[in-house]
Amino acid sequence: MPQNIYNEPIFFEGYKKLRLNDTGINGALEVPALRAALPDLAGLRVLDMGCGFGDFARYARSCGAASVTGLDVSENMIAEARVLTNDSQIEYLCGSIEEIAFPPESFDLVVSSMAIHYVNDYASMVLSVHACLPNKGQFIFSVEHPVCTANPVGWTKDADGNPLNWPLDNYQTEGIRHTKWFIDGVEKYHRTVETYVTTLLRAGFRLNHLGEPSPLPEFLNERPALSINLRRPAVLLLAAAKMAFDD
Ligand SMILES: C[S@@+](CC[C@H](N)C(=O)[O-])C[C@H]1O[C@@H](n2cnc3c(N)ncnc32)[C@H](O)[C@@H]1O
């Protein structure tokens, strides 16, 4: 069973406050980059893995998606998503990404924002996603960048507390990392960029886009503190499509 850290009350409240105030990298960087990588959503059947509060599900429907299935391991996140959603074409399921087993070709697009770095067995998950897409169906996801997950100790700082460097270490050693975010003991999984990409290719996906997005200029003007994200990549974004025989 995966860790269900978003269900821990202190973590949940901290994360909810962060997202409500949008003080993190999500609004300034990850959300715009992921949305820019999307195909036309009109008529698509969409699966969102690690859907959180359902922001993407509601966005996809506002862009004409036929239906959205939001999956999340946290009952708290799913409960909040249901409160925020009034749409019979959005279904929220409580379950883990590791266990997805939808019928073949159930979805035209599978999306995941900042959740797959919590998944241990990435290779099996990629095969399951491949199976639930038709040929040319797309898989688009973001994760915490491997430069950040490799050695998640945060910035080194000078005597005044100013960030000096992001210490990269143990990059080629994949596997679990224990980190602190709101609370101690948050488990994430580090994989190299090579593993993220080659696993997709081996499963029969074609890579359409690899992004390492920076905060958009308007957010940098508004919140100069976000410029720290110009010093190391915060997010890795991958967009792939299931290869058809004529590809
Ligand atoms: C950083 S939040 C992102 C939420 C949402 N995708 C967004 O961008 O607003 C990560 C989400 O992934 C969920 N999650 C983490 N590990 C999971 C797993 N193994 N299976 C399903 N959901 C998971 C968490 O409960 C949380 O809601």
Ligand as a Chemical Component Dictionary entry (heavy atoms), coordinates in Angstrom:
data_LIG
# 
_chem_comp.id                   LIG 
_chem_comp.type                 NON-POLYMER 
_chem_comp.pdbx_formal_charge   0 
_chem_comp.three_letter_code    LIG 
# 
loop_
_chem_comp_atom.comp_id 
_chem_comp_atom.atom_id 
_chem_comp_atom.alt_atom_id 
_chem_comp_atom.type_symbol 
_chem_comp_atom.charge 
_chem_comp_atom.model_Cartn_x 
_chem_comp_atom.model_Cartn_y 
_chem_comp_atom.model_Cartn_z 
_chem_comp_atom.pdbx_ordinal 
LIG C1  C1  C 0  0.669  17.315 -4.830 1  
LIG S1  S1  S 1  -0.948 16.631 -4.761 2  
LIG C2  C2  C 0  -1.529 17.077 -6.374 3  
LIG C3  C3  C 0  -3.029 17.119 -6.493 4  
LIG C4  C4  C 0  -3.558 17.486 -7.875 5  
LIG N1  N1  N 0  -3.075 16.589 -8.896 6  
LIG C5  C5  C 0  -3.174 18.905 -8.216 7  
LIG O1  O1  O 0  -2.203 19.100 -8.959 8  
LIG O2  O2  O -1 -3.823 19.819 -7.719 9  
LIG C6  C6  C 0  -0.686 14.896 -4.921 10 
LIG C7  C7  C 0  -1.953 14.092 -4.836 11 
LIG O3  O3  O 0  -1.637 12.749 -5.183 12 
LIG C8  C8  C 0  -2.314 11.874 -4.275 13 
LIG N2  N2  N 0  -1.544 10.635 -4.220 14 
LIG C9  C9  C 0  -0.316 10.452 -3.709 15 
LIG N3  N3  N 0  0.072  9.178  -3.849 16 
LIG C10 C10 C 0  -0.950 8.532  -4.487 17 
LIG C11 C11 C 0  -1.151 7.203  -4.933 18 
LIG N4  N4  N 0  -0.202 6.294  -4.740 19 
LIG N5  N5  N 0  -2.318 6.893  -5.544 20 
LIG C12 C12 C 0  -3.282 7.849  -5.722 21 
LIG N6  N6  N 0  -3.139 9.126  -5.319 22 
LIG C13 C13 C 0  -1.985 9.480  -4.715 23 
LIG C14 C14 C 0  -2.343 12.632 -2.959 24 
LIG O4  O4  O 0  -3.321 12.132 -2.076 25 
LIG C15 C15 C 0  -2.590 14.051 -3.442 26 
LIG O5  O5  O 0  -3.955 14.342 -3.536 27 
# 
loop_
_chem_comp_bond.comp_id 
_chem_comp_bond.atom_id_1 
_chem_comp_bond.atom_id_2 
_chem_comp_bond.value_order 
_chem_comp_bond.pdbx_ordinal 
LIG C1  S1  SING 1  
LIG S1  C2  SING 2  
LIG S1  C6  SING 3  
LIG C2  C3  SING 4  
LIG C3  C4  SING 5  
LIG C4  N1  SING 6  
LIG C4  C5  SING 7  
LIG C5  O1  DOUB 8  
LIG C5  O2  SING 9  
LIG C6  C7  SING 10 
LIG C7  O3  SING 11 
LIG C7  C15 SING 12 
LIG O3  C8  SING 13 
LIG C8  N2  SING 14 
LIG C8  C14 SING 15 
LIG N2  C9  SING 16 
LIG N2  C13 SING 17 
LIG C9  N3  DOUB 18 
LIG N3  C10 SING 19 
LIG C10 C11 SING 20 
LIG C10 C13 DOUB 21 
LIG C11 N4  SING 22 
LIG C11 N5  DOUB 23 
LIG N5  C12 SING 24 
LIG C12 N6  DOUB 25 
LIG N6  C13 SING 26 
LIG C14 O4  SING 27 
LIG C14 C15 SING 28 
LIG C15 O5  SING 29 
# 
